[in-house]
Amino acid sequence: MAVLSLLVHRVTSSPWGRVIRSIREDQDAARSLGKNSFAYKLQRLVLGGRDGRAGGDDAGVDYQSVSPGYYLPAITFSVYAVVILGGPGSVRGPIVGAIVFWFLLQFCAGILTDAIASGWIPSSVLSTNDVLTFRFVRHRQRTAARPQGDRAVPGHARGRPLSPPRRRRPTARTAGRSR
């Protein structure tokens, strides 16, 4: 992790990284200086895909197999939480976010375990075995309590494509008008 972080820091400090940062901040200004923003964005996409592949390779070696069942939404949301906690757009942000996220999880698990052991939380409500899964209880209760079910989710979120917006055809009355 340290080697990859140092490599990313070196790349973002190079002239290429400064061009990428300028495109991210103001694409029109970068294009006015003669930089081909499409080519730089494509290069950034390829390098990001390479880094993602390296992370997937590492996870595959760690799990000793690769299956779509390993990549659950909880992992995705945890990664988003790490990035948000550390601050997006910086090299050190995800590292600091991961440390804060791990600390929060361990701290909350320790407090709950101590509260159960001292009797503040009755074992009929929550046992020490359930402490690690406690963080998902609120999410499950929230999604299970929705009486509207799947209808609250827009069609495109359920896999249906969005239909294009319908345009009104000009009539004889509105054909000569311009907006």
C-alpha positions, 0 to 999 in steps of 0.5 A, a space after each residue: 500500500 505504501 509503495 502504491 501510495 508513493 507511486 500515485 503521489 509521484 505521478 500526481 506531482 509530475 507534469 502529467 498529473 498537473 495536467 490531469 488536475 487542471 482538466 479536473 478543475 477547469 476543462 475549458 481552461 486546459 483545452 484553451 492551453 492546447 491540452 487534449 482533454 479527451 486523450 488525458 481522460 482516456 489515459 487516466 481511465 486506463 491507469 485507474 482500471 489498471 490500479 483497480 485490476 491490481 486491487 482485484 488481483 490482490 483480493 483474488 489472491 487473498 480469497 484464493 478464488 474470484 467470484 461475483 458473490 464476494 463483491 457485496 454492496 456492503 463492501 462498496 459502501 464501506 469503500 465509499 465511506 472510507 473515501 468520504 471520511 478521508 476526503 476525495 481528491 487527495 492521495 492521503 485521503 483514502 489512507 486516513 479514511 481507512 484508518 478512521 473507518 477501522 478505528 470507528 468500527 473497532 471502537 464501537 465494537 469495543 464499547 458494545 462488548 463492554 456494555 453487554 459484559 457490564 449488563 448495560 445492554 441485556 443479552 436478550 437484546 444483543 449478544 457479544 456474537 451479534 456485536 460485529 453484525 450490529 452495524 447492519 441491523 439499522 440498514 436491514 430494519 430500514 429496508 424491511 420496513 418500507 411498505 412500498 417495496 420495489 415500487 419506490 425505486 425508479 425504473 432505471 434503478 431496477 434494470 429498466 432503461 430510461 425512456 427518452 423525454 417526449 418532445 411535443 410536436 409543433 402544431 399549426 398554431 405553434 409552428 411559426 413561434 420561436 422560443 
